Amino acid sequence: MTERPDPPRLGDERETLRVFLDFHRATLAMKCEGLSDEDLRKQSMPPSTLSLLGLVRHMAEVERNWFRRVLNSEDIEHVWSDNRDFQAAYDASNSTREEAFTAWQTEVEHARRIEREAESLDVSKYFARWEEEVSLRFVMLHMIHEYARHNGHADFLREGVDGVTGA
């Protein structure tokens, strides 16, 4: 069973951001626990292709983009799209837990390494899409926001699969 870290009540800024991000990563993993590949692929409602497995794949792409492409300046492609379409990851109709979770966990480990190796939260890189610099602080806050939003979707998706709610 996935353990969620308990965010510090009096931690410094970096530790607080780090633990809240890991809290939300663990929440997504918890929403998928105990389900078969078929259950994880169940889509919400037409025309949406959104599923729990699709959310895991999407978050792998998001982690990959912000930490590796933006902060680490890596020239890498998307995992599930040839044309930089983050939404393509949602269609997990032919995916498996192993494929999606391996990709996601790989990207999370890259993200953790990049964050650990950064001198400070003020480290920034130019983000071409917005034509401005973004800091590690911004990226971590954005990732917390992204996970929180999608974990809300995961709540509804999980309830639709087997009625499980909460946490």
URNORRA-V538117 format. One record per run of one state. SS is the DSSP state (helix for helix, strand for strand, loop for the rest). FROM is the first residue (numbers start at 1). LEN is the number of residues. If there is no record, write none. Layout:
BEGIN
[[SS FROM LEN] [SS FROM LEN]]
END
This chain:
BEGIN
[[loop 1 12] [helix 13 20] [loop 33 4] [helix 37 5] [loop 42 10] [helix 52 20] [loop 72 14] [helix 86 5] [loop 91 6] [helix 97 21] [loop 118 6] [strand 124 4] [loop 128 4] [strand 132 4] [helix 136 27] [loop 163 5]]
END
